[in-house]
Amino acid sequence: MQQAANGCTQRNGVSEDHSASSSQQNGTELTSENNAINGGPNGDFSPKIIDKTNQDIVRLIGQHLKTIGLNRTVDLLMQESGCRLDHPAAAKFRQHVMDGEWSKADNDLAELKSLLESSSETLLEMKFLLLEQKYLEYLEDGRVLDALHVLRNELTPLQHNTVRVHELSSYMMCSGREELQIRASWEGKGLKSRTQLMDKLQEFLPPSIMLPPHRLHTLLCQAVEHQKHQCPYHNTKTEDGLESVSLLVDHHCTREQFPCETIQILNDHCDEVWFCRFSPDGLKLATGSKDTTVVIWDVDPDTLICSHRKTLEGHSYGVAYIAWSPDSTHLIACGPEDCPELWIWNIESDELRVKVSHSPEDSLTSCSWHRDGKKFVTGGIRGQFYQCDLEGNVLDSWEGVRVNCLWCRSDGKTVLAADTHHRVRGYNFDELSDFNILQEDHPVMAFSVNRTDRLALLNVATQGVHLWDLQDRCLVRKFQGVTQGHFTIHSCFGGINQDFIASGSEDNKVYVWHIKRELPVATLTGHTRTVNCVAWNPVYHQMLASVSDDCTIRIWGPANKHRNPRPKSGLGDAASSSSNGSVWLDMGS
């Protein structure tokens, strides 16, 4: 025990009796002069007087070193710095808790009472947690009478958390240790459960008295997560914690790791390509064209290469919109504004399930599946708005709603519809209710909603891409760069956490933004006419598809060295045309 220069009493629970062997550290023989400085046998330290920030840093380091078992080092660090890791009363409290000396720990609480910043309720909760652990340990040891005494004479008189007290009393009926641990979701008597108890108790103690558990590790994790959020190209799944990162350098993803390079050009369509969408399982891509066909492509998740699977023919009009069922087994294809019918395809059998057409006056140009995959909604700008089953039977209809785009929300009830009054409104077919959600000043040509069901991405005529918060009903961001007049262009959310936005543009480019930035993080060039639609693979997040009036589909991925090796299929070194008319591009390493 030592009185430090800053007036803090030293108490770290480690012996200060250092053997003579400590006179040589790190391979250097210590003189009598520096023995005094470094805690050698000559005597005491001269503790430094350091500012508050450095005291906090020393305490954080000390706590971490103690956690990994370097107790002797912690003791020396605290002596030389003149700091203390914990208040003496708190250190004593911790030791009694870890030793299971419950009466002493209870007495320590009385000593800590004056140091607590919170109300008496805090002290009551801490006392309750101690008695709960004491009770469970008695039960595990078979000391049923002692456990009953704790329950009746110590826990119950507190009149605190009576629901939990009743639950604890039911554990009396447990047949043994295993059943007790399972029913109580408890680790059992020992170091692990007492450490967890101490972590809970520390939450009630001010950090000046006792540091929150694993504080340095928590701060480092927060720093790493902040760097990831600030990284404009971060699009990889990483483990929580610090095991997969280096703390020696800042986190940094390069543009080469981002889907910025054309890795394949698909030429199977013979006219403008209007729409594309990946299946929810990420293994298929559907593209719709003015040439009246839908092409289904198989996705190789290792190489990100698409191969032709099936061309779906027979549509009376061009295919301007496609929607996959949630289980990736069915697909709905809609036509342009003068199209009165839609097609439901079974993709597993590549067969037409049903063609839906109610009236030649209808306009069925948009659709969306409910999350159960058993029904869908469809509509168009002539005022049709239907809810149908998988056989195309109309279950419900809403009169007079001129629909540009539809989206079924995850609640299974609400349908969002962009109408010709520049609004997005919510419709509930079960309750026959409708309500306004957002209002734009210009026509909403298309929109989509992210998987949290919170954010909506709108393509607005002459304005570009807008991000709205559906819950707060406010405009969050207007993304810059894209050129949009009155053509229908479809944008999308994408990336590992849907942290990115991608959209086509009338200037023949694909624009990609980070969701928190207005300026694009990438502008992708290659198409020679308007890019009508962009789709981000929902499973294989390094893959992006875009379709254009230039009749092509482009698959975008990271630089070659950041992709898995391409298969040995005899493809040429530079580029190879496949039998289906696609081109695979090797961009080099």
JOGIMO-V10611 format. One record per residue. N is the residue number from 0. BURIAL is + if it has 24 or more other C-alpha atoms within 12 Angstrom, else -. Layout:
n->N burial->BURIAL
n->N burial->BURIAL
//
This chain:
n->0 burial->-
n->1 burial->+
n->2 burial->-
n->3 burial->+
n->4 burial->-
n->5 burial->-
n->6 burial->-
n->7 burial->+
n->8 burial->-
n->9 burial->+
n->10 burial->+
n->11 burial->+
n->12 burial->-
n->13 burial->-
n->14 burial->-
n->15 burial->+
n->16 burial->-
n->17 burial->-
n->18 burial->-
n->19 burial->-
n->20 burial->-
n->21 burial->-
n->22 burial->+
n->23 burial->-
n->24 burial->-
n->25 burial->-
n->26 burial->-
n->27 burial->-
n->28 burial->-
n->29 burial->-
n->30 burial->-
n->31 burial->-
n->32 burial->-
n->33 burial->-
n->34 burial->+
n->35 burial->-
n->36 burial->+
n->37 burial->+
n->38 burial->+
n->39 burial->+
n->40 burial->+
n->41 burial->-
n->42 burial->-
n->43 burial->+
n->44 burial->+
n->45 burial->-
n->46 burial->+
n->47 burial->-
n->48 burial->-
n->49 burial->-
n->50 burial->-
n->51 burial->-
n->52 burial->-
n->53 burial->-
n->54 burial->+
n->55 burial->+
n->56 burial->+
n->57 burial->+
n->58 burial->+
n->59 burial->+
n->60 burial->+
n->61 burial->+
n->62 burial->+
n->63 burial->+
n->64 burial->+
n->65 burial->+
n->66 burial->-
n->67 burial->-
n->68 burial->-
n->69 burial->-
n->70 burial->-
n->71 burial->-
n->72 burial->+
n->73 burial->+
n->74 burial->+
n->75 burial->+
n->76 burial->+
n->77 burial->+
n->78 burial->+
n->79 burial->+
n->80 burial->+
n->81 burial->+
n->82 burial->+
n->83 burial->+
n->84 burial->+
n->85 burial->+
n->86 burial->+
n->87 burial->+
n->88 burial->+
n->89 burial->+
n->90 burial->+
n->91 burial->+
n->92 burial->+
n->93 burial->+
n->94 burial->+
n->95 burial->+
n->96 burial->+
n->97 burial->+
n->98 burial->-
n->99 burial->+
n->100 burial->-
n->101 burial->+
n->102 burial->-
n->103 burial->-
n->104 burial->+
n->105 burial->+
n->106 burial->-
n->107 burial->+
n->108 burial->+
n->109 burial->-
n->110 burial->-
n->111 burial->+
n->112 burial->+
n->113 burial->-
n->114 burial->+
n->115 burial->+
n->116 burial->-
n->117 burial->-
n->118 burial->-
n->119 burial->-
n->120 burial->-
n->121 burial->+
n->122 burial->+
n->123 burial->+
n->124 burial->+
n->125 burial->+
n->126 burial->+
n->127 burial->+
n->128 burial->+
n->129 burial->+
n->130 burial->+
n->131 burial->+
n->132 burial->+
n->133 burial->+
n->134 burial->+
n->135 burial->+
n->136 burial->+
n->137 burial->+
n->138 burial->+
n->139 burial->+
n->140 burial->-
n->141 burial->-
n->142 burial->-
n->143 burial->+
n->144 burial->-
n->145 burial->-
n->146 burial->+
n->147 burial->+
n->148 burial->-
n->149 burial->+
n->150 burial->+
n->151 burial->-
n->152 burial->-
n->153 burial->+
n->154 burial->+
n->155 burial->+
n->156 burial->-
n->157 burial->-
n->158 burial->-
n->159 burial->-
n->160 burial->-
n->161 burial->-
n->162 burial->-
n->163 burial->-
n->164 burial->+
n->165 burial->-
n->166 burial->-
n->167 burial->+
n->168 burial->+
n->169 burial->-
n->170 burial->+
n->171 burial->+
n->172 burial->-
n->173 burial->-
n->174 burial->-
n->175 burial->-
n->176 burial->+
n->177 burial->-
n->178 burial->-
n->179 burial->+
n->180 burial->-
n->181 burial->-
n->182 burial->-
n->183 burial->+
n->184 burial->-
n->185 burial->+
n->186 burial->+
n->187 burial->+
n->188 burial->+
n->189 burial->-
n->190 burial->-
n->191 burial->-
n->192 burial->+
n->193 burial->+
n->194 burial->+
n->195 burial->+
n->196 burial->+
n->197 burial->+
n->198 burial->+
n->199 burial->+
n->200 burial->+
n->201 burial->+
n->202 burial->+
n->203 burial->+
n->204 burial->+
n->205 burial->-
n->206 burial->-
n->207 burial->+
n->208 burial->+
n->209 burial->+
n->210 burial->+
n->211 burial->+
n->212 burial->+
n->213 burial->+
n->214 burial->+
n->215 burial->+
n->216 burial->+
n->217 burial->-
n->218 burial->-
n->219 burial->+
n->220 burial->+
n->221 burial->-
n->222 burial->-
n->223 burial->+
n->224 burial->+
n->225 burial->-
n->226 burial->-
n->227 burial->+
n->228 burial->+
n->229 burial->-
n->230 burial->+
n->231 burial->+
n->232 burial->+
n->233 burial->+
n->234 burial->+
n->235 burial->+
n->236 burial->-
n->237 burial->-
n->238 burial->-
n->239 burial->-
n->240 burial->-
n->241 burial->-
n->242 burial->-
n->243 burial->-
n->244 burial->-
n->245 burial->-
n->246 burial->-
n->247 burial->-
n->248 burial->-
n->249 burial->-
n->250 burial->+
n->251 burial->+
n->252 burial->-
n->253 burial->-
n->254 burial->+
n->255 burial->+
n->256 burial->+
n->257 burial->+
n->258 burial->+
n->259 burial->+
n->260 burial->+
n->261 burial->+
n->262 burial->+
n->263 burial->+
n->264 burial->+
n->265 burial->+
n->266 burial->+
n->267 burial->+
n->268 burial->+
n->269 burial->+
n->270 burial->+
n->271 burial->+
n->272 burial->+
n->273 burial->+
n->274 burial->+
n->275 burial->+
n->276 burial->+
n->277 burial->+
n->278 burial->+
n->279 burial->+
n->280 burial->-
n->281 burial->+
n->282 burial->+
n->283 burial->+
n->284 burial->+
n->285 burial->+
n->286 burial->+
n->287 burial->+
n->288 burial->+
n->289 burial->+
n->290 burial->+
n->291 burial->+
n->292 burial->+
n->293 burial->+
n->294 burial->+
n->295 burial->+
n->296 burial->+
n->297 burial->+
n->298 burial->+
n->299 burial->+
n->300 burial->+
n->301 burial->-
n->302 burial->+
n->303 burial->+
n->304 burial->+
n->305 burial->+
n->306 burial->+
n->307 burial->+
n->308 burial->+
n->309 burial->+
n->310 burial->+
n->311 burial->+
n->312 burial->+
n->313 burial->-
n->314 burial->+
n->315 burial->+
n->316 burial->+
n->317 burial->+
n->318 burial->+
n->319 burial->+
n->320 burial->+
n->321 burial->+
n->322 burial->+
n->323 burial->+
n->324 burial->+
n->325 burial->+
n->326 burial->-
n->327 burial->+
n->328 burial->+
n->329 burial->+
n->330 burial->+
n->331 burial->+
n->332 burial->+
n->333 burial->+
n->334 burial->+
n->335 burial->+
n->336 burial->+
n->337 burial->+
n->338 burial->+
n->339 burial->+
n->340 burial->+
n->341 burial->+
n->342 burial->+
n->343 burial->+
n->344 burial->+
n->345 burial->+
n->346 burial->+
n->347 burial->-
n->348 burial->-
n->349 burial->-
n->350 burial->-
n->351 burial->+
n->352 burial->-
n->353 burial->+
n->354 burial->+
n->355 burial->+
n->356 burial->+
n->357 burial->-
n->358 burial->-
n->359 burial->-
n->360 burial->-
n->361 burial->+
n->362 burial->+
n->363 burial->+
n->364 burial->+
n->365 burial->+
n->366 burial->+
n->367 burial->+
n->368 burial->+
n->369 burial->+
n->370 burial->+
n->371 burial->-
n->372 burial->+
n->373 burial->-
n->374 burial->+
n->375 burial->+
n->376 burial->+
n->377 burial->+
n->378 burial->+
n->379 burial->+
n->380 burial->+
n->381 burial->+
n->382 burial->+
n->383 burial->+
n->384 burial->+
n->385 burial->+
n->386 burial->+
n->387 burial->+
n->388 burial->-
n->389 burial->+
n->390 burial->+
n->391 burial->+
n->392 burial->-
n->393 burial->-
n->394 burial->-
n->395 burial->+
n->396 burial->-
n->397 burial->+
n->398 burial->-
n->399 burial->-
n->400 burial->+
n->401 burial->+
n->402 burial->+
n->403 burial->+
n->404 burial->+
n->405 burial->+
n->406 burial->+
n->407 burial->+
n->408 burial->+
n->409 burial->-
n->410 burial->-
n->411 burial->+
n->412 burial->+
n->413 burial->+
n->414 burial->+
n->415 burial->+
n->416 burial->+
n->417 burial->+
n->418 burial->+
n->419 burial->+
n->420 burial->-
n->421 burial->+
n->422 burial->+
n->423 burial->+
n->424 burial->+
n->425 burial->+
n->426 burial->+
n->427 burial->+
n->428 burial->+
n->429 burial->-
n->430 burial->-
n->431 burial->-
n->432 burial->-
n->433 burial->-
n->434 burial->-
n->435 burial->-
n->436 burial->+
n->437 burial->+
n->438 burial->+
n->439 burial->+
n->440 burial->-
n->441 burial->+
n->442 burial->+
n->443 burial->+
n->444 burial->+
n->445 burial->+
n->446 burial->+
n->447 burial->+
n->448 burial->+
n->449 burial->+
n->450 burial->+
n->451 burial->-
n->452 burial->+
n->453 burial->-
n->454 burial->+
n->455 burial->+
n->456 burial->+
n->457 burial->+
n->458 burial->+
n->459 burial->+
n->460 burial->+
n->461 burial->+
n->462 burial->+
n->463 burial->+
n->464 burial->+
n->465 burial->+
n->466 burial->+
n->467 burial->+
n->468 burial->-
n->469 burial->+
n->470 burial->-
n->471 burial->-
n->472 burial->-
n->473 burial->-
n->474 burial->-
n->475 burial->+
n->476 burial->+
n->477 burial->+
n->478 burial->+
n->479 burial->+
n->480 burial->+
n->481 burial->+
n->482 burial->+
n->483 burial->+
n->484 burial->+
n->485 burial->-
n->486 burial->+
n->487 burial->+
n->488 burial->+
n->489 burial->+
n->490 burial->+
n->491 burial->+
n->492 burial->+
n->493 burial->+
n->494 burial->+
n->495 burial->+
n->496 burial->+
n->497 burial->+
n->498 burial->+
n->499 burial->+
n->500 burial->+
n->501 burial->+
n->502 burial->+
n->503 burial->+
n->504 burial->+
n->505 burial->+
n->506 burial->+
n->507 burial->+
n->508 burial->+
n->509 burial->+
n->510 burial->+
n->511 burial->+
n->512 burial->+
n->513 burial->+
n->514 burial->+
n->515 burial->-
n->516 burial->+
n->517 burial->+
n->518 burial->-
n->519 burial->+
n->520 burial->+
n->521 burial->+
n->522 burial->+
n->523 burial->+
n->524 burial->+
n->525 burial->+
n->526 burial->+
n->527 burial->-
n->528 burial->+
n->529 burial->+
n->530 burial->+
n->531 burial->+
n->532 burial->+
n->533 burial->+
n->534 burial->+
n->535 burial->+
n->536 burial->+
n->537 burial->+
n->538 burial->+
n->539 burial->+
n->540 burial->+
n->541 burial->+
n->542 burial->+
n->543 burial->+
n->544 burial->+
n->545 burial->+
n->546 burial->+
n->547 burial->+
n->548 burial->+
n->549 burial->+
n->550 burial->+
n->551 burial->+
n->552 burial->+
n->553 burial->+
n->554 burial->+
n->555 burial->+
n->556 burial->+
n->557 burial->+
n->558 burial->+
n->559 burial->+
n->560 burial->-
n->561 burial->+
n->562 burial->+
n->563 burial->-
n->564 burial->-
n->565 burial->+
n->566 burial->-
n->567 burial->-
n->568 burial->-
n->569 burial->-
n->570 burial->-
n->571 burial->-
n->572 burial->-
n->573 burial->-
n->574 burial->-
n->575 burial->-
n->576 burial->-
n->577 burial->-
n->578 burial->-
n->579 burial->-
n->580 burial->-
n->581 burial->+
n->582 burial->+
n->583 burial->+
n->584 burial->+
n->585 burial->+
n->586 burial->-
n->587 burial->-
n->588 burial->-
//
